[in-house]
Amino acid sequence: MSAVQSLDHALVVADLQRQVAHWLAAARTFRDAEEFASLAAWKSVERDIGAPLRQQLHAIVEELIALGEASNALIAKARRDPSLLSQAASSVQRFRRRYVQVDTTLDFLGDAVNSRTNPTLCAALSTLDRLAVASMAPVLQRAGKPVPRALVYQDKGTGASILRAGIRLWVPGAIMPVAAIKIVRHNLYRPTSLFHETGHQVAHLTGWVPAMRDALARALADDAQLQAMWTPWASEIAADVHAFLLTGYASVAALYDVVGDSRTILQWPIGDPHPIGWLRTALGCAFSRLCFGANGPWVHLQRAMQAHHPVSNAEASVQPLLARSMAAMPRIAAACLSAPVPALKGRPMTDVLDPRRVSPEALAQLERSAGPALWTSAHWRNTDGIRIVALAGLREAEHPETAPAWIDRARAWLTHEVRVA
């Protein structure tokens, strides 16, 4: 090796060593979970949620540090053996890329946990954690599937989302140990969207989406264009059905508040897995008519939507599809509610989640039988928490003049400790 080559080799080795020192020092800070979420926030997460999260994060971080230390060791060998220099440089690049993947993972989970630093918000999100699990348990237990734990967090935007338990994280080989569910501020105290997101988890574990797609295809077999339009929406429709079966009309009204933007409600973006907002709302109203009767607030909601957002406002190419979809809506709704669930031995989801339990009459009976204790009792919170969400959402939707009072009541119920009945 010439003197020039020797100098270049030494400079490259030193540069690689400097890079690894920087990224390794940063990686070691990840060993402290409080680097990305406060101690108070971690303590607020129940043990059966926080423990598996911390274990997964610990494993991810230790693997990252081990990768950095292996790169460092290889650089030391390359200092003595120039033939290893290229291998050492590649190792450093792998370490840098893995660092970014780990950082992305920790940042996401840290932000989710850290959204609980406010005591009031912490109380609400902890309640929603339990309701999320309760919403998945009946179907998954009947199907013989494990029920994931849930970590609900608040974030910006208008719509909720889920990072399903069992999904691969940004770091290769890392699996999400709990379901992380985003709920947005405007729906925090009317959280029917939570049950749409847990519906995605349930659908994934039970094989419901392909069956829903097949049911839609059969219902629309006489109209190839509608069939091609509706079947790609099966995943989001399944999640909407799940939310409806758990919270009834409250889920339909809450959904309309999200999709009712005049700029987008009649649009059909290419590749969007969600139904056109106008049709999605109409489908929810059709569920209500099928399950609860021809008269109810869902009739008024649909009429108001059609008056405010007439089909004529849609693009000319979409208008015929909207009109034909509306004509087919009763059979589309029936197909969605009766779609077989493979993990339930081909029985529909309604076999486990009976929509009659969240009809306006059933919720009124719950309200009468429990009385004021419905909003203060630990017993009612634990046994009928989801139906309480359904009741509050129904009352808010059907009586706009008293909606603020119902919103305040729901907020107090979600955030305050209750006495034991």
C-alpha positions in Angstrom: 0.0 0.0 0.0 1.4 3.4 -1.0 1.7 6.3 1.5 -1.2 8.0 -0.3 -3.4 4.9 -0.1 -2.4 4.4 3.5 -3.5 8.0 4.3 -6.8 7.6 2.5 -7.4 4.3 4.3 -6.8 5.9 7.7 -9.0 8.8 6.9 -11.9 6.6 5.8 -11.6 4.4 8.8 -11.5 7.5 11.1 -14.6 8.8 9.3 -16.5 5.6 9.7 -15.5 5.4 13.4 -16.8 9.0 13.9 -20.1 8.2 12.2 -20.7 5.1 14.3 -19.8 6.9 17.5 -22.4 9.6 16.7 -25.3 7.2 15.8 -24.4 4.7 18.6 -24.5 7.4 21.2 -27.9 8.5 19.9 -29.1 4.9 19.9 -28.1 4.4 23.5 -30.3 7.2 24.6 -33.3 5.1 23.5 -32.6 2.8 26.5 -34.4 5.4 28.6 -38.1 5.2 27.7 -38.5 8.7 29.1 -36.5 10.1 26.2 -39.6 9.8 24.0 -42.5 9.8 26.6 -42.7 11.1 30.1 -42.7 9.0 33.2 -46.1 10.2 34.1 -47.4 9.2 30.7 -45.9 5.7 31.0 -47.4 5.3 34.5 -50.8 6.2 33.1 -50.8 3.3 30.7 -52.2 0.1 32.3 -49.7 -2.7 32.9 -51.1 -5.1 30.4 -50.7 -2.5 27.7 -47.5 -0.8 28.8 -45.5 -3.9 29.7 -45.6 -5.6 26.2 -44.9 -2.2 24.6 -41.9 -1.6 26.8 -40.6 -5.1 26.1 -40.9 -4.7 22.4 -39.2 -1.3 22.5 -36.4 -2.7 24.7 -35.8 -5.5 22.2 -35.8 -3.1 19.2 -33.3 -0.8 20.9 -30.9 -3.5 22.1 -30.8 -5.0 18.6 -30.0 -1.6 17.2 -27.2 -1.0 19.7 -25.8 -4.5 19.0 -25.8 -3.7 15.3 -23.9 -0.5 16.0 -21.4 -2.2 18.2 -20.8 -4.9 15.5 -20.2 -2.1 13.0 -17.7 -0.5 15.4 -15.9 -3.9 15.8 -15.7 -4.3 12.1 -14.2 -0.9 11.6 -11.5 -1.8 14.1 -10.7 -4.9 12.1 -10.7 -2.8 8.9 -8.1 -0.5 10.4 -5.7 -3.5 10.4 -7.0 -5.2 7.3 -7.8 -2.8 4.3 -9.7 -5.6 2.5 -12.5 -5.3 5.1 -13.0 -1.5 4.5 -15.9 -1.9 2.0 -17.6 -4.4 4.4 -17.2 -2.0 7.3 -18.6 0.9 5.2 -21.7 -1.2 4.3 -22.2 -2.1 7.9 -22.2 1.6 8.9 -24.8 2.3 6.2 -27.1 -0.5 7.5 -26.7 0.8 11.0 -27.7 4.3 10.0 -30.8 3.1 8.1 -31.8 0.9 11.0 -31.5 3.9 13.4 -34.0 5.8 11.3 -36.4 2.9 11.4 -36.1 2.6 15.1 -36.4 6.3 15.6 -39.7 6.3 13.5 -41.1 3.5 15.6 -40.2 5.1 18.9 -41.4 8.5 17.8 -44.8 7.0 16.9 -45.2 5.0 20.1 -43.8 7.8 22.2 -46.3 10.3 20.8 -49.1 7.9 21.4 -48.2 7.3 25.1 -47.3 10.9 25.6 -50.7 12.1 24.6 -51.8 11.1 28.2 -49.8 13.8 30.1 -53.0 15.8 30.9 -54.9 14.1 33.7 -58.3 14.7 32.1 -57.2 13.4 28.8 -55.5 10.5 30.4 -58.7 9.5 32.2 -60.7 9.6 28.9 -58.1 7.6 26.9 -57.8 5.0 29.6 -61.6 4.5 29.5 -61.4 4.2 25.7 -58.6 1.6 26.1 -61.0 -0.6 28.0 -64.0 0.1 25.7 -61.8 -0.8 22.7 -61.0 -4.2 24.2 -64.6 -4.7 25.2 -65.7 -4.1 21.6 -63.4 -6.8 20.2 -63.9 -9.4 22.9 -67.4 -10.9 22.1 -66.6 -11.8 18.4 -62.9 -12.8 18.9 -63.7 -15.0 22.0 -66.5 -16.7 20.0 -64.1 -17.2 17.2 -61.4 -18.6 19.5 -59.0 -15.8 18.7 -56.9 -13.8 21.3 -58.2 -10.4 22.2 -55.6 -7.7 21.6 -55.0 -5.0 24.2 -55.5 -1.4 22.9 -53.6 1.8 23.3 -55.8 4.8 22.3 -54.2 8.1 21.7 -55.4 11.5 20.6 -54.0 13.2 17.5 -55.0 15.9 15.0 -57.2 15.6 11.9 -60.8 14.6 11.3 -60.7 10.8 11.1 -59.5 8.0 13.3 -57.0 5.2 12.3 -55.5 2.0 13.7 -52.1 0.4 13.7 -53.3 -3.2 14.2 -51.9 -5.5 16.8 -49.7 -8.1 15.0 -48.7 -5.8 12.2 -45.0 -5.4 11.3 -43.5 -2.1 12.5 -41.0 0.0 10.7 -38.2 -2.0 12.2 -37.7 -5.4 10.4 -38.9 -8.3 12.6 -40.7 -6.0 15.1 -44.4 -6.7 15.6 -46.9 -4.3 17.2 -47.9 -6.0 20.5 -51.1 -3.9 21.0 -53.6 -2.2 18.8 -52.7 1.5 18.7 -55.8 3.5 17.8 -55.9 7.2 17.0 -58.9 9.2 18.0 -59.3 12.8 17.0 -60.2 15.7 19.3 -63.6 16.5 17.9 -64.8 12.9 18.4 -63.0 12.2 21.7 -66.2 12.5 23.7 -68.4 10.9 21.0 -66.0 8.0 20.2 -68.1 5.8 17.9 -65.1 5.9 15.5 -63.2 3.9 18.0 -65.4 0.9 17.1 -64.9 1.4 13.4 -61.1 1.0 14.1 -61.5 -2.0 16.3 -63.7 -3.4 13.5 -60.6 -3.4 11.3 -58.8 -5.5 13.9 -61.7 -7.9 14.2 -62.1 -8.1 10.5 -58.5 -8.9 10.0 -58.5 -11.7 12.6 -61.7 -13.3 11.4 -61.4 -13.2 7.6 -64.4 -11.0 7.3 -63.3 -8.7 4.6 -63.1 -11.2 1.7 -66.5 -12.5 2.7 -67.9 -9.0 2.8 -66.4 -8.4 -0.7 -68.1 -11.6 -2.0 -71.4 -10.6 -0.4 -71.3 -7.2 -2.1 -70.4 -8.9 -5.4 -73.4 -11.2 -5.2 -75.8 -8.4 -4.2 -74.6 -6.3 -7.2 -74.2 -9.2 -9.7 -76.7 -7.5 -12.1 -74.7 -4.3 -12.4 -71.0 -4.8 -13.3 -70.2 -1.1 -12.8 -71.7 -0.9 -9.3 -70.0 -4.2 -8.5 -66.6 -2.8 -9.5 -67.3 0.3 -7.5 -68.5 -1.2 -4.3 -66.4 -4.3 -3.8 -63.0 -2.5 -3.3 -64.7 -0.7 -0.3 -65.3 -4.0 1.6 -62.7 -3.3 4.3 -64.1 0.1 5.3 -67.7 -1.1 5.0 -66.9 -4.0 7.3 -65.5 -1.6 9.9 -68.6 0.6 9.5 -70.8 -2.4 10.1 -68.9 -3.2 13.3 -69.3 0.3 14.6 -73.0 0.3 13.7 -73.7 -3.0 15.4 -72.1 -1.7 18.6 -73.4 1.9 18.7 -76.3 2.0 16.3 -77.5 5.3 14.8 -74.9 7.3 16.8 -72.2 5.9 14.6 -74.1 7.0 11.5 -74.6 10.6 12.7 -70.9 10.8 13.8 -69.7 9.5 10.5 -71.7 12.1 8.6 -70.1 14.9 10.6 -66.7 13.6 9.4 -67.6 13.1 5.7 -70.1 15.9 5.3 -67.6 18.4 3.8 -69.3 19.9 0.7 -65.9 19.8 -1.1 -65.5 16.1 -0.8 -68.7 14.3 0.1 -69.6 13.6 -3.5 -66.0 13.0 -4.7 -64.6 9.5 -5.6 -60.8 9.8 -5.3 -58.9 7.1 -7.2 -57.7 4.4 -4.9 -59.5 5.6 -1.8 -60.6 2.5 0.2 -63.5 4.5 1.7 -66.9 4.6 0.0 -67.9 8.0 -1.3 -69.0 9.9 1.8 -72.6 10.5 0.4 -73.0 6.7 -0.2 -71.4 5.8 3.1 -73.9 7.9 5.0 -76.8 6.5 3.0 -75.6 3.0 3.7 -75.6 3.8 7.5 -79.1 5.1 7.2 -80.1 1.9 5.3 -78.7 -0.2 8.2 -80.8 1.8 10.6 -84.0 1.3 8.5 -83.3 -2.4 8.3 -82.6 -2.9 12.0 -84.7 -0.2 13.7 -87.6 0.5 11.3 -88.7 2.9 8.6 -89.1 5.9 10.9 -86.4 7.5 12.9 -83.7 10.3 12.9 -81.9 8.4 10.1 -84.7 9.3 7.7 -84.2 13.0 8.5 -80.5 12.8 8.2 -80.6 11.2 4.8 -83.2 13.8 3.5 -81.1 16.6 4.9 -78.0 15.2 3.2 -79.7 14.8 -0.1 -81.1 18.4 0.1 -77.8 19.9 1.0 -75.7 17.8 -1.3 -77.9 16.8 -4.3 -76.5 14.2 -6.8 -76.4 17.0 -9.4 -73.4 18.4 -7.5 -71.3 15.4 -8.3 -69.2 15.0 -11.4 -71.3 14.0 -14.4 -69.6 10.6 -14.7 -70.4 9.7 -11.1 -74.0 10.8 -11.0 -75.5 7.7 -12.6 -73.5 5.5 -10.2 -74.8 7.4 -7.2 -78.4 7.1 -8.4 -78.2 3.4 -9.1 -76.4 2.8 -5.8 -79.2 4.5 -4.0 -81.8 2.4 -5.7 -79.8 -0.7 -4.8 -79.1 0.4 -1.2 -81.6 -1.9 0.6 -80.0 -5.0 -0.9 -76.5 -3.6 -0.4 -77.2 -3.0 3.3 -78.8 -6.4 3.7 -75.8 -8.1 2.1 -73.4 -6.2 4.4 -75.3 -7.2 7.6 -75.7 -10.8 6.6 -72.1 -11.4 5.2 -70.7 -14.6 6.6 -67.7 -14.5 8.9 -65.3 -17.4 8.3 -64.1 -17.5 11.9 -67.7 -17.6 13.1 -68.3 -20.8 10.9 -70.0 -18.7 8.3 -72.5 -17.0 10.6 -73.0 -13.3 10.2 -71.5 -10.7 12.6 -75.1 -10.0 13.8 -75.1 -13.4 15.5 -72.7 -12.1 18.1 -73.4 -8.3 17.9 -77.2 -8.0 17.9 -78.2 -4.6 16.6 -81.4 -4.7 18.5 -79.4 -4.0 21.7 -78.6 -0.5 20.4 -82.0 0.3 18.9 -83.5 3.6 20.1 -86.0 1.6 22.1 -83.4 -0.6 23.8 -81.2 2.4 24.7 -84.2 4.2 26.1 -85.0 1.1 28.2 -81.4 1.1 29.5 -81.7 4.8 30.4 -84.9 4.2 32.3 -83.8 1.1 34.1 -80.5 2.5 35.3 -81.7 6.0 36.0 -79.0 8.6 37.1 -76.7 5.7 38.2 -76.0 5.0 34.5 -73.7 8.0 34.5 -72.0 7.5 37.9 -71.9 3.7 38.6 -68.9 1.5 38.1 -71.3 -1.4 37.5 -72.9 0.3 34.4 -69.6 1.5 33.1 -68.1 -2.0 33.2 -71.1 -3.9 31.9 -72.7 -1.5 29.4 -70.0 1.1 28.6 -70.3 0.8 24.9 -74.1 1.1 25.0 -73.7 4.2 27.1 -71.6 5.7 24.3 -74.4 4.7 21.9 -77.0 6.3 24.1 -75.1 9.6 24.5 -74.4 9.7 20.7 -78.0 9.0 19.9 -79.3 11.7 22.2 -76.8 14.2 20.8 -77.8 13.4 17.2 -81.6 13.4 17.6 -82.0 16.5 19.8 -79.7 19.2 18.4 -81.1 21.8 20.9 -79.8 19.7 23.8 -76.6 18.4 22.1 -74.2 20.5 24.2 -75.6 19.1 27.5 -75.2 15.5 26.1 -71.7 16.3 25.0 -70.9 17.6 28.5 -72.4 14.5 30.1 -70.4 12.1 27.9 -67.2 14.1 28.7 -67.9 13.8 32.4 -68.6 10.1 32.1 -65.4 9.4 30.1 -63.1 11.4 32.3 -64.3 11.2 35.9 -63.9 8.3 38.3 -67.2 6.8 39.4 -68.3 5.4 42.7 -69.1 1.8 43.1 -72.8 1.2 42.9 
